[in-house]
Amino acid sequence: MSKVEHLRKVPIFSDLSDSDLEKISSKMISRIYEKGKMILLEESEGETFFIILSGVVKVTRLSDDGREVILAILGESDFFGEMSLLDGEGRSANIVANEKSEVVTLSRRDFLDCLQKYPKIAIALLEELAVRLRKSDQHIESLSLSDSEQRIGITLIRLAEELGTIKQGDVNVKNLPFQQVDLQEKQLLLMVAVQQEEVLTANLVSMIIQIMVVSVVILHGMSLVLTVLL
């Protein structure tokens, strides 16, 4: 698939003509990151805008006690790195390749030039930032108001919405944000910020099945299948 075809799938570029996309894509540089590779470091200077062509990355921060908290999972056609380009501040979070990922990058100067030349991009970017802000508000609310089981359920639903594909009534989430199969429980806990002592006596998988009262949850290696019960 060409860069133009990839850009067409990115929401903020979807309304542009092929000729405009060609001009933008000509300024982009392709990069490949292996699994586990740090793409962006929190607080580092922001000079680049990123679009994911393939693969999955995770957005993380460290808590005050040194624990890694996964804020979001991004996949094909998602973008990141725009905040520090807009406000001139350092990166707001770490970005780590959760699997081998290919991205294209745009320099800060070219990114800001696109916003000035193509108002449609600026408007679409504002819409996307508003969506992300709402999701962040919902995530914060779920962490502060819900117990451990509810937070795990909310996280599974969010994964299904952001990364899942629907087929014959099943929502399949491939390549879950777990670094290794034997670390599945740990990685999911990082996403929902559950304290370890809250689940010491519980088997996480069985807990998931119990709390998803309207769905059947099945773990297949690194994939998750949600089947809605009618």
C-alpha positions in Angstrom: 0.0 0.0 0.0 1.4 3.4 -0.9 1.8 6.3 1.5 -1.1 8.1 -0.1 -3.3 5.1 0.5 -2.2 4.9 4.1 -2.8 8.7 4.6 -6.3 8.3 3.2 -7.2 6.0 6.1 -6.0 8.6 8.7 -9.0 10.6 9.9 -7.3 14.0 9.8 -6.2 13.5 6.2 -9.2 11.6 4.8 -10.9 14.7 3.2 -7.8 15.8 1.2 -7.4 15.3 -2.5 -4.9 12.8 -3.9 -2.7 15.6 -5.1 -2.6 17.2 -1.7 -1.8 13.8 -0.1 1.0 13.3 -2.6 2.6 16.6 -1.5 2.3 15.7 2.2 3.6 12.2 1.8 6.6 13.4 -0.2 7.8 15.1 3.0 7.4 12.0 5.2 10.1 9.6 6.3 9.5 5.9 6.9 10.8 4.3 10.1 10.6 0.8 11.6 10.7 0.0 15.3 11.2 -3.5 16.7 9.1 -4.8 19.5 10.0 -3.2 22.8 11.8 -0.2 21.2 11.3 3.2 22.8 9.9 5.6 20.1 9.3 8.6 22.3 10.6 9.5 25.8 8.4 11.5 28.2 9.6 15.1 28.6 11.9 14.9 25.6 11.8 17.7 23.0 9.1 17.3 20.4 10.1 17.8 16.8 8.3 15.0 15.0 4.7 13.9 14.1 4.1 10.1 13.8 1.5 8.0 11.8 1.3 4.3 12.3 1.3 2.3 9.0 1.4 -1.1 10.7 1.9 -2.6 14.1 0.8 -1.5 17.6 2.3 0.9 20.1 1.5 1.6 23.8 1.4 5.0 25.5 2.8 4.8 29.0 3.8 7.0 32.0 5.5 6.1 35.3 3.6 6.6 38.5 5.1 8.3 41.5 6.1 5.0 42.9 7.8 3.9 39.7 5.0 1.7 38.3 4.3 1.7 34.5 0.8 2.7 33.7 -0.5 2.1 30.1 -2.6 5.1 29.1 -3.6 3.9 25.6 -3.0 1.4 22.8 -2.6 2.8 19.2 -2.7 0.8 16.0 -2.8 1.2 12.2 -3.8 4.7 11.0 -3.5 6.2 14.5 -1.2 9.2 15.0 0.8 10.6 17.9 3.3 13.3 18.8 1.1 16.2 17.9 0.7 17.8 21.3 4.3 18.9 21.8 4.4 20.2 18.3 1.5 22.5 19.0 2.4 23.8 22.5 6.2 23.6 22.3 6.4 21.6 25.5 8.1 18.3 26.1 6.5 14.9 25.3 3.6 14.1 27.6 4.2 10.3 27.7 6.4 7.5 26.6 5.6 5.6 23.3 6.9 2.0 23.1 6.5 -0.4 20.2 4.3 -3.3 21.4 5.2 -5.3 18.3 7.3 -4.6 15.2 5.8 -1.3 13.9 6.2 0.8 10.8 5.6 4.6 11.0 5.9 7.6 8.8 7.1 10.9 10.4 6.6 14.6 9.6 8.9 17.3 10.9 7.4 20.0 13.2 7.9 22.6 10.5 6.1 20.6 7.8 3.3 19.6 10.3 2.6 23.2 11.2 2.8 24.1 7.5 0.1 21.5 6.8 -2.2 23.0 9.4 -1.9 26.4 7.8 -2.3 25.3 4.2 -5.1 22.8 4.8 -7.7 24.0 7.3 -9.5 20.7 7.0 -6.6 19.0 8.7 -6.7 21.6 11.6 -10.4 21.1 12.1 -10.2 17.3 12.0 -7.3 17.4 14.4 -9.4 19.5 16.9 -12.1 16.9 16.6 -9.7 14.0 17.3 -8.2 15.8 20.3 -11.7 16.4 21.6 -12.5 12.7 21.3 -9.2 11.8 23.1 -9.9 14.3 25.9 -13.4 12.7 26.4 -11.8 9.2 26.6 -9.2 10.5 29.1 -12.0 11.9 31.2 -13.9 8.6 31.1 -10.7 6.7 31.9 -9.9 8.9 34.9 -13.5 8.6 36.2 -13.4 4.8 35.9 -10.1 4.7 37.9 -11.5 6.9 40.6 -15.0 5.6 40.9 -14.8 1.8 40.1 -13.5 -1.2 41.9 -10.9 -3.6 40.5 -13.4 -5.8 38.7 -15.2 -2.9 37.1 -12.0 -1.3 35.9 -10.9 -4.5 34.2 -14.3 -4.8 32.5 -14.1 -1.2 31.3 -10.5 -1.7 30.0 -11.6 -4.8 28.0 -14.5 -2.8 26.5 -12.1 0.0 25.6 -9.7 -2.4 24.0 -12.5 -3.9 21.9 -13.7 -0.5 20.8 -10.2 0.7 19.8 -8.6 -2.4 18.4 -11.3 -4.9 17.8 -12.8 -6.2 14.6 -16.3 -7.6 14.4 -17.2 -10.8 12.6 -20.2 -13.0 13.0 -21.1 -11.5 16.4 -17.6 -11.8 17.9 -15.3 -8.9 18.6 -11.7 -10.1 18.1 -8.8 -8.1 19.6 -5.5 -9.4 18.2 -2.1 -8.7 19.7 -3.1 -7.7 23.1 -0.8 -5.2 24.9 1.1 -8.0 26.7 4.8 -8.2 26.2 4.8 -12.0 26.8 2.0 -14.5 27.2 3.1 -15.4 30.8 2.9 -11.7 31.7 -0.7 -11.2 30.5 -2.1 -10.6 34.0 0.6 -8.1 34.8 0.2 -6.1 31.6 -3.6 -5.9 31.9 -3.2 -4.7 35.5 -0.9 -2.0 34.3 -3.7 -0.8 32.0 -6.3 -0.6 34.7 -4.0 0.5 37.6 -5.1 -2.3 39.9 -3.0 -2.6 43.0 -1.3 -6.0 43.3 -2.8 -6.8 46.7 -6.3 -6.4 45.3 -5.9 -9.5 43.1 -3.4 -11.7 45.0 -6.1 -14.3 45.7 -8.0 -14.0 42.4 -7.3 -15.6 39.1 -7.5 -12.7 36.6 -8.9 -14.7 33.7 -11.7 -16.2 35.8 -12.4 -12.8 37.2 -12.8 -11.4 33.7 -15.2 -14.1 32.8 -17.3 -13.4 35.9 -17.5 -9.6 35.4 -18.4 -9.6 31.7 -22.0 -10.7 32.4 -23.2 -10.0 28.9 -20.3 -11.5 27.1 -18.1 -14.6 26.8 -14.4 -13.7 27.1 -11.9 -16.1 25.6 -8.1 -15.7 25.6 -6.4 -17.2 22.6 -2.7 -16.7 23.2 -2.2 -13.0 22.5 -5.8 -12.5 21.2 -9.0 -11.7 23.0 -12.5 -12.7 21.7 -15.7 -11.2 23.1 -18.9 -12.8 22.2 -22.0 -10.8 23.1 -24.8 -13.0 24.5 -28.3 -11.9 23.2 
